């Protein structure tokens, strides 16, 4: 369990993190979302002691990170995949980390195989592609076989196979009861990976909720209907107090609503149906709507695009 209580960080006159309080629980993949400049990276750095809070605190199972002996065995983190010494090989980089936390040398070879870079482990990291650097960073995070994993933008630079691999890895680790905290701008991937969401904007907590609850609360849902009897359809729905809107393609939309009730009403009205399907907005739409007032930089026409749907 990671617990943040009134966590605050100032850089001069800039308030980067503003009294954040939430918990990151075991057994879940918790997604950490926010616009650029929201304070996500600063928050993650404070969790592992790389930045000192201006106020408040963050504790891991009741202890500050800097008071945990052999911390790589407790918390694995990838916050900067390219933060390695370019003159060292991937294997030597991991060996150095292993020695610092009394992790057996054989574990280095295990994680190299696990992340798929064993064949290039003898190469200096300055020649690594972004995807290779990402895999090395994940290997370092896994090195101590920790119960807690923090990953900042782990899918950057990965090919589709790599994205699927890291998604599966995070899900499997969470199912083992580990605590997974992951930041990403890739909404489509987060939507199928995360169980829980923490959303911040301008350093403040905007949401701490399940994925389903977040989307339900911040994006529209509707029922899509197709029928060769449009007038009979409208009459049947109107008689039940249900308003339908006709789209340009000839289909109808009922905002919100109960699909079963709509279906029963149309069946009673003798309306032939070719489609009756519930539709839900995406995580991206929900995120844009939630954070539209917290975007630091917005191109014309983009900030309200999701909210207008």
N, C-alpha and C positions, 0 to 999 in steps of 0.2 A: 504494500500500500504506500503510495506517495501522497502526502498531504501538504497542500499549499494554503497558508493562512495569511491573508492581507499582504501578500507578496508585492513589493513595490520596488521599482528601479528608476532612478533618475540619472540622466547624463547632463550635468549642468542644469539648464532651464528646461530640458526636454524630459517629459514624463513618459518613459518607454513602457512601463508596466505599472498598472494602477490598482493596487489592493486586490489582487487576484486571490480568490479562495475557491478551491475545489479539490476533489480526491480522484486519484487514478487507481482503479481497483484491479485486483488480480482476476485472471480468467476471462478477460475481455481485451479486444483490440480497441483502444480508445484513440479516435482520430482527433487531431489538434488542427483546427482551421482558423483562418483569419486572413484579411487582405494583406498585401505587402505593407510592412511597417507597423503591423498590429502588435508586435512584441513577442511573437512565437519563439524565435530563435533565442532572444534574451531570456525568456522564461525557461527554456530547456537548458541554457547555459547555467542559470542559477540553480537548477535542480542538481547538477553535477559539480557545483562549486567553482565553475569557471568565471562567473561574475558574482560579486557580493551584493546581496540585496541592500537597498537603501532603507527598507522597512519590511516588517513582516518576516516570515520564515517559510522554509520548505524542509520537510523531514521525510526520510525513507524508513518506514517501520519504526518511527519514533526517534531516529538519529539523523543528524546532519550528514551530508555526504562526506565532508572532510574528517568526520570522526569514525568512518567505517574502515576497519582494517581490511587490507587486500580488496579494495572496492570493485575491481573487475570481476570478482567472484560474486558480487552482489548486484551490480548494475552494469549493463553493457550499453554503450552509447556510440552512435555515429552522428556527429553534428557537423563535421566537415570532412567529406570523403577524401579530399585532396590534401588534408593536413598531415602529410607524411614527409619524411626526409627523402628527397628525390634521389639521393645517392645510395640509399639502402635498397636492397631487394625486398620483395614482398615477404619472403620467408624471414629475413633478418628483422624486419619491422615487427612481425608478430612474435619472434623469439625474444626481442627486447621487451615487449609488453608482457610476455609470459614470465620472464625472469623477474620483472618488477613486482609481480603479484604471486610468485611461487606457484605458477601454473606449470604442470609437467610439459616437457618439450614435445611429447607425442601429440598433445592437444593441438599444436600448431599445424601438424600435418592433417589432422582430422578436419579442422575448419577450412583449410585450403581446399580439401576435397569437397567439403560440404558446399562451398560457395562457387566451385567450378573453376578455380584459377591455379590448381596444383601444377599444371604444365608450364605456367609462366612465372612460378613463384621465385625463380632464380633471377628474374629480370629486375633492373632498377625501376623504381616506381615513377621516376620522372618521365619515362616513356609510356606510361599506362594511358589508355583512353579513359574517358569519363566513366564508361560502364565498368571497366576493369577496376578503376579506383573505387567505385561504389561497392563492388564485390569485396574488395580488400577491406573497406571500412566496415562492412557487415561482418566479415570474418573477425575483425578486431573486437566488435561488439559481442560476438558469440564466444570469444576465446575462453572466458572464465565460466562458461555454461551458466550464466546468471539467471535468476528468477525474474529480473526486471530488465526490459529492453527499451531504450529510447532511440528513435530513428528520425532524423530530420531529412525530409525529401529523399527517401531511400530508392525511389524508382527513377530518379534523374539519370539519363544516359543509358538506361537498360533497354535492350530490345524486347519484343513481345514475350519471348520465352523467359527472359529475365524478370519481367514484370510479373508474369504468372508465378514464377518460382518464389519471389519474395512475398507475394500475396499468400501463397500456400504455406510458406514458412511461418509467417506471422499468425495465420489461423491455427496452425498445428501447435505452435508454442502457447497460444492463448488457451487452447483446449487442454494443455498440460497443466493449466492453472497459473501460468506466468502472467506478469503484468506487461502489456505492450502499449507503448505510447508513441504514436507516429504522426508526424506533420507532413502534409502534402498539399500541393495546389491542384493535383490531378483528381478532380471531383468524381469522374466516372470510376476510377479505381477505388477511391475512398468509399464510394457508395456500396461496393460489393465486398469490402474488406472489413470496415469498422462496425463494431457493435454499438459503440457509444461515441458521442461527440462532445468535445469542448470547443466552443467558438469564442474568439475574442476579437475586439475591434478597438483600435486606439488604446491598447493596453488594458481594456476593461472586459470583464466577463459578460458575454452576450447570451450564451446558452451552455447548459451542462445537462445533457439529456440523451435518450436513446436515439438511434438513427431514425426509426419510424416516427417517433414523437416529434423530432425536429422537422421532418419533411411535412407531416400533417399540420403542424402549427404555422409553417412559414411558406407554404406553397399550395396552390389550388388543386383540387381534385374534381373530376367531372365524369359524367357517363356519356359515352358516344353511342349514338343510335343510327342505324340505317334501316330504311323501310321503303317499299314501293308504294306505300299509302300515306304520303306526308300529311294530307289534310286530316285524315282519320286519326293519325297519330297525334297531331296537335290537339284535336278535339278531345281525345281520350285523356291526355295528360292535363289539359286545362280543366276538365271536369273533376279531376282529382286534386286540383290546386297546385299542379306542378308546371313550372315554366320551362319551356324548351327554346333554345336559340338555333336557328337554321344557319349552317355554315355555307360558304361559297361552293363547296363540293357536293352540296345536297344532303349532307349528314346533319344530325341534330345533336346538340349538347345540352345536358341538364347539369347545372352547377351543383357540386356536392351530391347530395341525394343518396338514396338507398337503392342499389341495383335490383334487389329482389322485389322491392315495392314497385319500382318503375315497370319491371317485367310483368308483375301481376296485373297492374293497371292496363297495360297494353294488351295482355292476353284476354282480359275481361272485355276489352273494347274490340276484340276481333282483329287486331292489327297484326299484319304479317311482318316479321322481323328478319332482317338479314344480318344484323349485328346489334348486340347489346353488351357493351364492354366498359368496365370501370377503367378510368385513366388517372394517373397520378403524376404530378410534376416531378422533375428530377431533383437530386440533391443540389445540383448547380443552381437551379432556379431558386430553391429555398435559401441557399447560401447568399445569393445576390440580394434577395429581398431582405434577409436579416441584416446584412452588412452594408447596405447601400449608403447609409449615413456615416460609415466608418472608413470609406475608401480614401486613401491619401491622394492618389492621382487617378483621375478618371477621364478617358477620352470621351469626346462629345457623343452622346447617344448610347453609351454602354452602361452607365451606372444603373439606369432604370429599366434596362431591357428585360431582365427576368421578372421584375415586379409588374410589368405591364401585361404579362401573359396571364 
